[in-house]
Structures are given as structure tokens and as C-alpha cells.
Amino acid sequence: MTPFSDRVTTPRWRADAETWIAERLSDAGLTLTGPIEQRRVRPWSTQLVVPTEGGTVWFKANCRAQAFEPSLQSLLAELAPDEVDEPLAVDQERAWMLTRDRGATLRAHRAPTLDDWERVVREAATLQRLVADHERDVLATGVPDCSPHTVPARFERMLELLGDLPEGDPAHLSADVVERLGEARASVGSAARTLSDSSLPVTLQHGDLHPGNVFAVDGRLRIFDFGDAQWASPLELLCIPWAATHDDPSIPWAKLAAAYREPWSDLLALEEVAELMAAAVVVQPVNRALTWWECLAESTDEEWAEWGEAPARHLAHVLEPWP
């Protein structure tokens, strides 16, 4: 298999992409005003910056593991138009998407404040609540089903995959870590059951929620970058915000938990958040390890050397207890 980053940097691929972009811009009544730039290439996606007389347009192409993103964003824009922008165009077969520029992200404006983080988690919870009744539609886009009941089997699979890699591979799990993770098997099962038995429905889990993946538009927040999304326990969404803020005394966790709970207040008592988070921080690393493993499946040797440790690093977070 040709690595993703090698495919998307060939003259043929670039010519095909630019032809498609020009056609979709014409459909939207937009005219290209300058050269298209490929500013970033990763093993999982690449972005092209497209200048038009109506402002900048962004082109994104995804690897196979994240090919669902254009269809998912289209669906979310239909279900929750106040939270997610509708793409300008998509080509689901090739996992291509055009979106309008929304300016700087919330994080780019300033160092995120407590108010920023509260708005982000509240908006994300609102989106989760709106989407929760649309499991069939979401899974039809190709979003991975990481519902709590699926986690124990996934844990065993990741443990075997990473433990069987040769020593020296960045994703290799040492015998000691494999043993310690094996001893955590009961904890993984218990956490999965706790989340399954929760009053909260399984729903969309953004996968990488932070102020860098949110635009502030007309007084509202609009979430983007859904390539890491999963169908999972809603509380897993808070693991990234918690990891990003727990060492910052200006961002008290209790405030974030309360803000996240607001859209779920009829289903979730505030004191339940801590119990569910204690389970989510055990389950989320298993699902996150899967995301990294699959999105690196099309990496080059050099890319694997740079990012290949991520699946093992995330799986090992299972051993880190909730404070």
C-alpha cells in the first residue's frame, strides 16, 4: 500500500484535486484568485489552502481510516446547523471536503480562559445531545463504533497487537507493561459496564476536543475537525479537556464538569460526573489507541518512527487512575 502522504504529494493527485476544487468552486459561484498551497501533510490528512474572491476555502483529504469525516460533517451540519458548518462540497469516495474559512480558532485568538473552556465543553455536550438519537445515520458514515460494550474486546486486541510487535518498534509494549495492562483487565470491564449502565446515551465523541478545533462565529461556537470521532460514551469527550487543563489552577475542573453537565441536566446529576469520569478515563485510552493505530496504518517508515509510539502511549493511560 502506498503511504497516504506519498499519494497526496504526487503531481497526478495534485492535478486531480485542483480540478475537483475548481469545479466545486464554480458550482458555488466562486472564482480562484491565486495559487493553491499545500501547507500540511500528515499520515492521516492533508490540507490545501484555496484563495477565492469570496475568501479562503480549505480543502481536506483524509486517509482511509478517517474517510468518514466529510459525510459525518455533512450529517452533523444537517442535524445541528448552529453547531457545525455545512461543507461547501464533499467527495465521499475520495474522502475530500471543501469548507469555508471561519477565521482564527478560539485558541488562536488568545490563551483559552475558563470561560472559553466552559463554552467549548457546553457546546460539545449540546451537539452530543442533538446527535444521540441518530446512531444509525452516524455509523452509516463510517464512524467507528466504540460503544462501551465493545471496549473489552478492543482492549484485548490492542494488547495483543502492540505486545506482539518486535522490540525497537515505536508501538511495542514491553512485557512489563503487557503484564500490568493484563492485570487491569477487570478494571476495563468494570468501567465499560459503568458507562453502559449510565443514564446517558451513547453518542458522538469528538475525539480531540479543545479550543483549537472550535471557531467563534457570530457569538456562537462551531466545532470542526471530526477525523478522530467515535460513537462512544459521551463522557469520553471530557478526557482531552481534562488532560489539557488539570495542571492549570485558573481552569477548575469542577467548573468544566458543571458546564458540560448543563445540556444533560435532566439525565445526569453533578455528583455523577466524577463517577462516570473515573470510568471514562479507563475506557477512552483504549479507543484512542485504536484511532492512532488505524490512522497510522498508511504512514511511511519515517512517519511511523515519529508518531508510532502513540498507540502504546495511549493504551498505557489505562493504568493512570482518576484523581
N, C-alpha and C positions, 0 to 999 in steps of 0.2 A: 504494500500500500504506500503510495506516495504521501509523504507528510503534508499536512494541511498547509503549513507555511511555505512549503516549496510549491504547492499547487497555485496558491494565490499570489505568487510573485512572478509567474511566467508571463511573457508578452501575450500569449493567447488568452489566458484567463483575464488579464487586464483589459484586453480589447473587447472581450465578451461582456465584461462588467460595465465598461464605459458605454458600449452600445445600448445595453439594457437601461442604464441610468439615463441616457439621452432620450430614449423612447418614453420612459416613465415621466421624465420632466416635461416632455412635450404634452403628454396626456394631462398633466396637471397645469398646463399653461405657463410653465416656467422655462426660462432660457439660460443655458450655461454661459457664464461670463468669464471663465478663466480655466487654467489647467486643474485637473483633479489630482489631489495629493493623497498618497497612501502613507499616513503618518505612523501607523502602528500595525505590527503583525505579531500575533501570539499563536501558540499551538491550538488555541480554541476559537479565535476570531480575528478578523482584520477590519479596519475602518478606513474608508475613503472620505475625504472632505471635498464637497462639491459646491463651488461658488455659483450662485444664480442671481438674477436681478431681483429675486424675491427674498434674498437672504441665503445663508448657508444651509445646505442639505447634507445629511450624514447617510452614508451607505455602510451597511454592516453585513458581513458574511460570516456564518458560523460553521464550526466543524460538525461532523455527523452527530456527535453526542448532544450537541446543543442546537440541532437543526430545527427544533420545535419553536424557537423564540419568535420568529416572525408571525406564525399562526397564533401563538399564545398572546402576543401583544395585540394583535387584531381582535382576538376574542375579548381580552380584558378591556380594550377601548370601547367595545360594544356593550359589555356588561357594566362597566364603571367609567363612563366618559369623563367624569370630574376628577378621576384619579390617574388615568393613563391616557396618553396621546394615541390617536389612531395613526398608524403608519401611512406615509404618503403612497407607498407601494410595497408589495411583497412578491417574492417568487419562492413559494414554499418548496418546490422541487429542488432548488439550488440553495435554499436557506439564505436568501438575500432579502434585505429590507432597506427602504429609504425612510428617513424621518426628518422632520423639520428641526432646525436648531432652536433650542429654547434658552440660549444664553449660558451663563455660567451656572454650575451646580451650586447647591446650597453650601457645600463645603468650600467651594472656590471663592465665595463671597467673603468668608470670614472663618475664623476658628469657631466650630459649632458650639453654640451655647446650650444651656439646659433647655431653654425654650425651643431651640431648633430640634434637639433630640426628642423632646416630648411631641412635637408636631410630627416628626418622622414616624415614630412608633404608633402614634394615634392614627395617622393616615394609613399606614400599612395594615393596622388591625381593621380599619374600616373597609379596606379593599378585601381583606380576607373574609370578612363577614358577608360582603356582597357576592363573593365568588363561591362560597361554601356549598351552595345548592346546585352547583354546576359541575359536579365531579366528572360525569361522562364527557362533557364538552371539553373540559380541561385535559383529561387524559387522552382524548382523541387527537390532540395536537402533538402528542409525543412526550409530554411532561412525565418524568419518572414517577411511578407510584411508590412512594416511600412511607406509606401509612404505617402507624406504629406496629401493627401485627406483622408487617413484612420485615421488621428490623432484625429480629434474632437470626433469621436465615441469612440476611445480608452480612451480619456480623461474622458468622461462621465462614462465609465465602471470602470476605476481605481478609480475615485472619489467615485462611489457607493460602490465598493468592500471594499476600505480602510475605508470609513466613516462608513460602517455598522459593522466593526469589534468591538468587545467589548472593553471597556476601559481597559487598562492594557495590551492589545496585543501590541507587539512592532510596528506593522504596522498600528495601529489605528490612524486615523486622527481625531483630536478634532473638535468639532462643529465650533469653530472659524476659523480653517484652512479650513474646508469644505466650510464655507461661503465665505472666501476670495478667494479660488480657484474658486468657483462658479461665483464670480464677474469677474474672469479673463477669463471666457468662450469666450467672444468676442475676447479677445487678442489671444487666442489659435486658433480660427477660422481664424482670420486675418493673423497670422503667417503662418498657413498651406497654405492659399491661396497665400501668397507672395512666398513661396517656390515652390508651384505648378506652378506658373506663371513665375518662373525664367527660364533663358535660359539654365541652367544646367540640364542635365537629372537626373532622379532618378537612383541610382546605389548602389553599396555595401558600407555600412557604417561599418567599423571595429568594432566599439562599445567600444573599450578600447585602443586607440592608444597612446602609449608612448614608450620611448626608452627601457623599459624592455620587450617589445613584438616585438623587432627587433634585428636581428643578423646582424653583419657586416661580409660579406663573400666575399673575393677576390675583395675588393674595392666596392662592391655593398651592399645595404641593402636588407634583406629578412624578410618580415613580417610574423609573426605567431600568434597563439592563436586567432582563429576566432570564439570561442564559443559564444561571445556576438554580433556577426554580425547581421545586419538587412539590408533589402532592403529599402533605405530611401533617404532623401535629402542628397547630398554629403557634404554640409556644416556642418551637424551634427557631422561629423568626427572631426571637429576642436574644439568641446566643451571640450573634455578631455585635449588636449594640452593647450587650453586657461586657463582652471582651474588650471593646473599644473604649469603654468609659469607666470600668470598675476601679481604675487607679487614679481617677480624676475626682477629687473631692467636690468640685464645682458641679458635678453631674451625679447627684444622689440616686442610687438605684431605686429607692422607694418611689421617687417621683416618676421615673420612667415606667416602673411597673404599674403605677396608678394611671398614667396616661394611656398605656397600652390597654388596660382593662376597660376603659370607658366605652368603647363600642361593644364590648362583651358584657356589660354590667348586669344584664338580666340573666346571664348564664354563669357568671364567674364572680365569686366573692374575692375581695382583695387578699384575704389571708390564704386563698387557694393558689395564688400566683407562685408563691415561694415553693410550695409542694410540687407543683407542676414543673417549675423550672429545675428543681432537683432531678426530675426525670428527664426533662428535655436536654440537659447538658450531658446526659449519658447517651441518649439516642442520636442527637444531632451529629456528633463526631462520626458515627457510623455512616450516616447518609452523606455527610460532607466528604468523607474519604472516597465514597463511590463517585461523587461528582468529579473529584480531582482525577481519580483513576481513569474514568471514561473520557474526560476532556483532554487527557494527555495521551490517549491511545494513538493519535495521529501526529505525535511530536517527533522531531528529529533527535538524533543522539545528543546533540548539543543542548537542545531544549529539555530533554529528559534529565541531563546532568544538572541543569539549572533548577527545574521545578519538580523532578521526580520524587523528592523526599516528601512532598505534600501529602500524598495518601497515607503514608505511615505516620507522619506527624499528627494528622487529624485523628486517625484511628486511636492513637495513644492518648488523646484527650479524654477517652472513656475513663481513664484511670484518675482523672482530676475531679475530686468531689466538689459539689456545690457548697459554697462557703456558708 
